[in-house]
């Protein structure tokens, strides 16, 4: 990042350091002004350095460049003789910029706002930095700034309607703040410096010193303090004067003492010009607001440096970033604004009506407000970047600490769970979905915990199936396989998407539908935990179940597929248990269909042939069921058919189910959620099986799973025939219908129900063609996708493509 200081933006196109203002005046007007290098009271030459580095006049007020580059911002006596009545040759009094002709100000031209430092600016900033010799004392000046804010908002002598509303809003906000703790102790150290700076402000203004010289003098007086303390002391000194003036204005009409003091100050006469005073004090109020905002930013930078040094070794990158904020520049201009405001209040008292009607003064206030607004914008940008860097470092450290914790053995799971689910302000971190109440983490102590990880858009079908499995496991709580609990961890990354009321309602809706435990609020999941969930446990979009054993050790980074395939029988949901279950498993109708229809187990026990079929083409369904029913009747084979539709059951599958029932073509799965579960569970089998140490081309179970999934990837129908737990065959829709319609050719091979499936299998194999196009479609959100998948038809590696699909019925 380039170390460029945008805080020295020019508000004027002319620079007295490079342009002689005398050349811009007529010979007549030049006679009425003293040479810029002369002292306005003695005529002697002044320090050339002061002539070169007056950024307020050079940068803020082009009017002063045309008239007097070293005009004063201080009270002027009433006996000052106007220039119009003094002969030009004898004029030795400096022209007050408050009463000079506004037309002298050159017109503003586009492109005058330079963002880079000139050599003179660098010289000025170097002199400012040279005044800074801190002694290491660290003051928390926030209580003092709170008091300053209270004073300047309550002391506003007069304000327009807009500013009255702003003042009221500020006061209401201040009243809600906690009492100023630590202020008394702070003032034990800073009361005298504040008083000394207040006196110095009055003295410098009385001696007609310009704003830059006064500000530099204050910086020298406060050389040992930190930048935020310098600003706070100077601001407090001005606030004291502003508050005294405001107090007098508020009370002189009702308090005799205040009235007498006001008469001496000619305050009643000044206050008669309400219309002009409103504009003046509105401008002062705008500037004070910016001074407060910049001051708070400077303090916040101090807090960033202090707190970061205390807890973490400050990084070189962060140091460089803080340097680009140019705190010294911001402090200088804020202190200079305080000098300007103090001088204007004193001028108002000193020269009364002449000062009230000064239009150039209002313009200077506006220009300086604009200057501070630019400074504030830059400070906030850098401050935001600093907070981002600190947060990144904090999150990195928290992430590394979490990884170390996960690898460390523990007595129980409380340490791990308290890190994963961070309770704030001693709130109970869990919501009990069964009893609808908040509970602590102790309910999970030394239990197997399944962390259900998902976003807020978890599918209702998944919740339905999970609810069913969870309820089934709790029917016999004394069983070993029931000794686990589920906790929903909602993954909501607020850094990417803000938390809204709609999301809160969605969260509460999903949470209310869960009978298990859930995190009380997504904010209890630290960003470091979310990073762990995504990078270590591999969460993308699809829900997953991370298993923690009773000691808090990760037993499985995703037991979702195990639960889908075997339910609670998969307990304790470890990789070893998954491997053992597959070793016991064979390919049969029970594994394929499971419990999508309770009639299946009855049909198996009765020795019937079972046919599962799917597809969307209702005409093929009519043709297939008619032909198959005819063959079963002719062979006297007891056959039951069940329609399982397609994955992601849409309206067409619902219509097909209705037609099948109306025409009595076969059985159908009554619940569309169970159709979804049939295909989702089949995908889980594929994911689980591919992670076993078995080559795909020699794995008969995986080949059968891929075949059924590829059937669903096509637009054609398909069917699986089975009897008992041993005999199975399957085929594509067109081959199945062809074989069934040619039953007369193989009728003799079917003697009874025991020979039907083997005979059908032989017929399908005889008609198998080497020409095929197999498609296996898997969603990209499923997580693990193997690089190599073999075709179930020919055992060759399948090509991998990316497909985008939008299906609207």
N, C-alpha and C positions, 0 to 999 in steps of 0.2 A: 504494500500500500504506500503510495507516494505521500510523503509528509508535507502536504500542502495545507496552508492555513487559510481557510475561507472566511475566517472571522474578521479579516482586515479588508473586507469588501468596501470599495469606494462608493460613496453616495454622491460624489462630486467629480466632474470631469477634470477640473483644474487642480493642480497641486502646487502649493506655494514653494515647495522645495525645488521645482523645476521651472516655474513660471513666475516672472516678476509681476506682481499685481499692479505695480505702478504703470506698466505698459498698457494696461487695460483701461486706464482712466484718461479722461480729457485733462488738458493742462490746468483748467480752472478747478476741477475737482481735486486734482492732485495737490493743489496748494492748501486745501482744507484738511489734509491728512498728514500725519507725521510719518517719517520713513519707518518701514516695518522693522528695521533693526535698532530703532531707538526706544528708550524707555518712555512710556507715554506721560510720565510725570516730570522726569528730569531732562529728557531729551538725549541722555547718554546712550551709547550703544549697549545692547544687552548681550547675553551669552548667545553665540551663534547656534549652539545646540538647541536652545529653546526656540530659535527662529526656524529651525529645520524640522522639529518633531512635535508639531501641534496637530495631531490627527483629528481632533474634534473640529477645528476650523477648516482643515484641509479636506477631511473626508465627509464631514457631516453638513457643514453650512457653506455652500458656494457663495452665499451673500457675503460672508466674512472675507472670502478670497478677493472679492471685488472691492471691498471697502477697507478692511483692516485685518490682515491675517493673524493678528494677535489681539483681537477684541477680547474684552473681559466679560466674564459671566458672573459679575459681582454687583453688589448694591452701589448705586451712584447717588451722590448727595443731591438734595433739592436745589442747591445753589449752582448747579452745573449750568453753564450758559449755552443755550442752543447755538448750533453752528450758523444758523441763518442770521443772527444778529451780531456776529463777531466778524470783523474783517478777515479775509482769507490770510493776509500776510501776518496777522497777529494770533491766529488760531493755534493754540498749543495744547488744547484739551482733547483726549482721544474721543473719537466718535463712538457713541454707544450703539451697538448693533441692534438693540431693541427698538430704536427710534429711527434707524436709517431707512432709506427708501427700498421697499421690497422689489421694485423694478430693477434694482441693481443686480439682483440674483440672476445669473445666466440660465438660459433654458436647459432643462435636463435632456440629454441626448442618449439614445439607445446605445448600449455597449459600454457605458461608463462604469458598470459594475464589474470590476476586475476581481478575479478570484485568486490572484497570485500576489505574493509579497513583493513590493518594490525594495530597492536598496535602502531607502529612507525608513520604510516600515520595519525592515530587518534591524536597522540601527535602533529604532525606538523599542522594539521588542527585546533587543539585547540589553538596553538600559533598564527595562522593566525587570528582566531576569536577574540583572546584577543587584537589584535591591533586595532580592530574596535570599536570606541567609537564615533558614529556620533552625531553631535550637532543639528540635525534636519533641517539644511539648504537643500533646494531642488533645484538643478540646472537642467535645461533642456540642456543636453550636446549634443543633436543631431546636432545643427549647428557646434559645434566644431568637431564632428566626420566627418561631411561632408567636412570640411576643411582638416582634416587629410587624408581622402580618396583622396581628390584632390591632396594633396602633394605627397603621397606615389606612386600614379599612374603616376604623371607627372615627379617625380624625379628619376624614375628607370634609373640608369646610363647606363645599357646595358641589353638587354634581347633577348632571342631566338624568333623565328618566332611565336611560339604558344603564348608566353607571350606578344609579341608585339600586337597580335590580341586581347588578353584579356584586355590589357591596353587601347587600342583604344575603345573597347566596353565600358569599365568603364568610360572613359572620355566623350563619347557621352551621356551616361546615366546621368553623373553629369551635363552636360550642359543643359539637359532638366529639371533639378530640379529648384525649385524656389530659388531666392536669399536667402543668409544666414541671415534671419531675426533673430534678437536677439543676434547675435554673438558679436557685440560691447559691449553690456551690460554684456554679459557673461564673456568676456575677462577682463572687469573691475575688476572682482572678481578672475579670474583664471589665468591671465597672469603671475602674480608673482609666484604662485605655480608651473606653468609649467616651468618657468625659473629656479626655485630652484631645481626642480627634474632633469632638464637637467644638471645642474651643479653637482648634486649628482651622476648622472650616470657616468659622466666623472671622478669624484673624486674616486668613488668606483672601477671603472675599472683601474684607474691609480695606486691604492693601492693594486691591484691584489686580490680583494675580489671575492669569488665565487658567482655564480648567485643566489643561494638561500639566502645567507646573504644580498646581494644587494637588492633583492626583499623584504625581511623582513624589511630592513632599509627604503625602500620607503613606505611600509605599515605603519610603525611607523610615518613617516613624514606626511602621509596623513590620520592619524587616525580619524579625525573628519568628513571626507567626506563620502558620500554614496558610495557603491561599484562601481556603474557605473561611478561616478565622479572620483574615484581613478584611474580606468582603463583609462578613457578619458585623464586625466592629464598626466599619465605616457606615454600613446600612443602619445600624442601631443609632449611631450619632445623628444621622439625618432624621431617622424616625423620631428621635427625641425632640428635635426642633420642629418637625412637622406636627407631632402630637401636641406640643405646647401651643403652636399657632392654631391648630384645630380646636383645642380645648377653649382657647380664648374666643374664637368665633362662635362656638356653641353656647358660651355662657355669658357673653358681655351684655346681652339683652335682659338677663334675669339676675345676674350676680353683680352687686355694686362694685366690688373690688375689680372684677373682670372689666366692668364698664369703664372704670377710671383708667385702668391700664390701656384699654382699647382706645380711649380718647387721646392719650398721649401718642399712641401709634397711628392716629388718624384712621383707625379701622372702620368706624361707622361710615366715613366718607367713601372709603374704598369699596365697602360692601354694597354701596348703592348701585354699582354697575354689575348687577346679577347676571345679565345676559352674556357679557364678555367673560366674567369670572367662571361661568359654567363651562365655556369652551376651554379656558385655560386649565382648570382643574380636571376636566375630563382628559386632556392631553397628559397632564401630570400623572393622573391615575393610570392611564394606559402604560406609561413608562414604568411606573412603580410595579405594575403587574408583571411586566417583562423582567424587571430587576429581581423580583421574588422568584420567578421561574428559573432564571439563570443561576441565582444563588443556590436554590435547591439542587440544581443539576451539579454544581460545583461540589456541594456537600456529598452528593451521591457518589461522585467520582472518588472523593476522599474515602467514603465507606467501602467502595469497591476495592481500593488499594489496601486499606487496613484489614478488612475481613479476609481478603484473599491471601494476604501475607501471613495471617495468623493460622489459617487452616491448610493451605496448599502452597507449595513453592510457586511463586508467580512465574509464569512462562514468559519467555522473551517475546513471543508473539503478542501477548497481552500488554506487555510493557510498551511495545511499539505502537499498539493500538491506542493506549491511553495518551501517549505523547501526541498523537494526531489530534487530540481534543483541544490542545493549546489552552490549558486551564489558565495560565498566566494572562493570556490575552483576554479571555472571558472575564477574569477577575478585574483587570484594568478597566475595561469598558463599563462594568457594573459599578465599580467605585467612581468612575468618572460621571456616570449617570446620577449617582448620589450627590456628587459635587454640583452638578448642573441643577438638580432639583433644589438643593439647599440654597444655592445662589439665587434662584428665581424667587423662592419664598422671601429671602432677605431683600431682594430688589423690590418686591411688591410692597414691603413695609417701608423701604427707603424712599421710593420715588412715586408711589401711589398711582394716580390716574395715568401718568405717562407710561408706567410699566404695564398697566392693565391693557392698554390699547396696542401693545407691541405685537404685530403680526409675525415678525421675523422670529420671535421667541417661540411662538406656537409651532412654526415650521421646524425650528431646531429640535424641539421636543419630539415631533413626529418623525424626524429623520433619525434621531437617536433611538427611538422606539423600534424603528425598522431595523436599525443596526443590531440591537439586542435580539430582535426576532430571528435574524439570520444566525446569530451566535447560538441562540437557543435551539434552533433547528439542527445545527451541526452537532451540538453537544448531545442532543437526544439520539441522533443517529449513531454516534460513536458509542454512547452509553448502551444502546441496544445491542450493538455488536459486542461490547465487553460482556454484557450479561449472557449473550449467546455463547461466547467462548468459555466463560466460567461454567455455564450450565453443561456445555459439551464435556468439559473436563470433569465436572462432578458426575455426570452420567457415565463417563468412561471409567472413572474410579469405582463407582457403584456397581457397574457391570462386572469389572474384574473381581471385585470383592464377592459378588454373588457367585461367580464361577468357582472361586476358591472355596466358598461355603458349600457349594453343591458337591465338591470333591472331598470334603472333610467329613469323617465319621462323627455321628452324634448319638447321644443317648436316646433321644426321642425326636419327634418331628416338629417340635414347637419352634425351634430356632429358624428352621427353613421356612415354615409357614408364616412366621412373623415378618420375614423379609419379603416373601412373595406377596403377602397381603398386609400392607402397611396401615396400621391403625393410627389415626390422627386424633389428638386431644382426648386420648383415653376412650374413644368411642368403640362400641362393640362392632367388630369388622364384618361379621357374617349375618346373613338373613336366613332364618330357618323357614324353608318353604312349606314344611308340613304344619308347623304351629304358627306361622306368620308372625315371627318376632325376631328381634336382634339377639344374637348370642356371641359369645367369645370363642376364641380358637381352641379352648380347652376341650370342646366337644369332639375335636379331631385327634386328641392326644393318643399316640401309639396305635393309631388305626391305619389301615391302607387307605390312601386318599387318591381318588381319581379327579384330576383337575380337568374339568370340561372347558376347553378353550375354544372360543368362537367370537365373532363380532355380534352386533345387535341383530343382524339379518339371518339368524339361524332359522332353518326351514321348519314350519309347523309339523311336517311329517316326521322329521328327526326328533322333535320334542315328544311327539306322540309315542314313537317306538321306545325312546329312552325312558319315558314315563312308565310304559308297560313293563320294561325289563327291571327298572328300579323297584316298582311295586311288587313284582314277582319275587325279587330277592329278599324283600322285607316280610314276606308272608311267613317265613320260618327264620326268624332272626338268630336262632341258636346254631344254624348251619355254619360251618367254617367259611363257605363261599359267600355268606351274607355279611361277613365282617369287613365291610368297606363302606366308605362314604364318598359322595360326589359333591364337588364344589365347582360352581360355574365361575369362570374367570372371563369377564367380558373384555375383549381387546379393543380399546378405543384410544387411538393415538391423537391426543388433542393438539399436538404440534402440526398435524396435517389437516385436521378438520376441527373446527371449534365446537364446543359442547353447546347445544341449543335446547330450548324447551321441548321441541319435537323429539329430540334424541332422549331426553329425560323421560318423556312419556313412553317412548318405545322401550327403553330399558325397564321401566316399571311394569310394562305389559308383559314382557318376556319373563321377567323375574317372578311375577305373580303366577305364571303357568308352570313353574318348576316346583316339584315336591322336595327336592334336595336342597342343600345349602348353596348360597351364592354370595359373592362379594356385595357388601351393603351398597357400595357405589363405585363406579369405575375409577374415580379419582384415587382410590386406595391402591391402585396398581401403578407402581412407579415406572417411569419411562425405561429405566434400566431393566426392569422385569419384562416389559414389553419387548425390548431388544432381545433379551434371552429367549423369550417365547418364539420370536421370529427367526433368530440366527442360530440358536442352539437346538431348539426343539422343532424347527422347520415349519412353523405355522404360516400358512398363506391365506386361504379363504375358508377351506373346508374345515368343519369342527374336528377337533382331535382330543384324545384323552391321554394326559400325561399321568403316569402312575408313580406315586411316592410310597415307599414302604414305611412301616411304623417308625423307623429311625430317620425318615425324611430323605432317604437316598432314592434317586431316580431308578425305578425298576423297569420302566418302558416309556419311551418318548411318545408313543402313540398306540394305545390299546384299543382304539376305536374299532378297528377291523376285527379284532378278537371278540369284542363284545357283540358286534353285529353277527358274527358267524355262530358263536357258541353261547352267548349270553353269560350268565353267572358261572357256567361251567368253566369258563376261562380263568376264574380266580386262581391265583393272585395276579393274573394279567402280566406275567413276566415273559421275556423272550423264550426262556426255557420251557415254560408251560405251553406256549404257542407251538414250539417245535414238537413237544410230546403229543399234543392233540393231533397234529398233522400226521405223526407216525402211526397213530391209531386209526386214521381216517381212510376210507375208501370212497370211490365215486359211486354214489347211489342216489336214489330219489329223495331219501331223507336229508342228505346233505344239500341237495339242490333246492328242494322245496321248503324244508323245515316246517314252520308252523303257519304258513300263509293261509292254509285251510285245514281245519281240524279233521275234515273228512279223509284226508290223505292217510293218516295213521289207521283209520278204520278200514280203508280199502286195502292197505298193506296187510293188515291182520286177516282180512277175509280172502287173501290170495288173488285179488283182482288185478287185471292189467290197468295201468294208469297212464294217461296221456296228458302231458302239459304242452300247450301250444300257444303261439303268439303271432302278432302281426296286426296290420291296420286295415288291410283290404277285406272288406266284408264279403265280397263275392268269392274270394279264395276261401274265406272261413266257411261259407255255405257249402262250397264244393268239397272242401276237405272233410268237414264233419259228416256230410252226407255219405261220402265214399267210405270213410272209416267206420261209420256206424253199420253200413251194409256189410263190410267185411267181417266185423265182430259178430254180427247176427248169423252170417253164413258159416263162420267157423265155430259158432257157439262158444265164443270167448267172452267172459264177463269183462267189460271195458268201461272205465269212467274217464271222461275228458274234462279238463279244466283250462279255461282261457286265462292267460296271465298278461295279455296286452303287450305293451312296450314300455321301455324306460321313459320316465317323465310323462306319466299318463295325462293326456290332454282330453279335450272334448270328444275327439274322434273315438278314443278308447272307451269313453263313457257311453257314447252312442252305440258302439259295437256290443258292449256288455248288455245294454238294454235290448237290442235286437236279438242277441243270442238267447236271452231269457224268454223273450216274447215268442220266438220261434222254436224254443226248446231244443236248441242245437247242442248244448252242453252245459256244464257247470261254469260259473264265473266266480272270480274273487270278488266278494261283495264290497269290500272296503278298498277304495282307490289308494289309500295310504299303504295297504299291504302289497299292492302291485308295485308301488314305488319301492317298498322295502325289499321285494324279491330281487329287483335289479340292482339296488344299492348294495345288498348283501352279496350278490354275485361279484360285483366290482371289488368288494372288500376281500372276497376269497382270492381274486386275482392279485391284489396288492400284497396280501399276506403270503400267498404261495410264492410269488416272485422273489420274496426276501429270504426264502429257504434255500439252503445250499444244495439245490437240485437243478441240473441243466434242463432248460425248458423243452428241448427236443426229446428228452427221455422221461419226461414227467407226464404220465397219462392223465392225472387229475387236472394239471394246469392246461393241458391240451383241450380237455372237455370244457373247462371254464371259458377258455378263449373262443372255442367254437360257438358256445351259446351266446357270448357277448357279440361275436361277429354276426350272428343271425340278427340280433337286434340292430346292428349297424347297417343292415341292408333294408330295402323296402319290401322284401318278400316275407312270406310266412315261414314258419318252421314248426317242428314238433319233436318231442322226446317221449319215447315209450319205455315203460318199465314194469317189471313184476317182481315183487319182493324187494330185497336189498342187494340182489346180485345181477339180475338181468336188465340191461339198458341198451337202447339204441336211439339214434336221432338222425334227422335229415332235414334238408331244405324243403320248402313248401311245394315246389313244382315236382321234385322227385317223389315226395311222399304221396301226392295225389296220383302220379303216374303208377307207382307200385300198387296203390290201393285199387285203382281201376283195372289193373292187370292181375287181380287176385286169382283168377282161374288158372294162371300159369304156375302158381306155387301153392295152390290149395292142398295138394297132397302132402306138403311138408308140415302142415298144421294138423296134428292129431288131437291135441287138447290145449288147454291154457298154458301149459308149461313149455310148449314148443312154438308158441306164437311169436314172442319177442325175438328168439334166435333166428327164426325163419325170416322175419321182417328185416332183421339186421343183415342177413346174407343178401337179400334182394336189393337193399339200398347200396351195399358195397359193390354189387355187380353192376349197378347203373352209375356208379361214381365216375365222373369224368376228370381227367387230369387238368382240364381247362377250368380255371376258377378265378374269382376276384374276391378276396376276403378283406373285410374292413373291420378293424377294431377301434371303436371310438371311446375315448376316455376324456373326462373333463380335465382341464389344465390345473384346476384347484385341488386335485386329489393328493398332491404332495409328491411322493416318490414315483417317478416314471423311469423304468429301466431303459437303458440305451438300446438293448437288444431284445426283440420279441420275435419268436419264431411262429410261422403260420401253422395252424392246427391241421390244415389240409395236406401240406407237403413238407413241413418242417424246415422250410427255408426262412432266412431272416426277412422280416417284413420291413418295408420302407416306412419312414416316419414323415408325416406331413402335418402342417398346421391348418386347422379348419375353423372357419368362423360360421356360426349357424344362427339364424333367427327364424323361429318357427311360430307363425301366427295362424291360428285356425279360425 
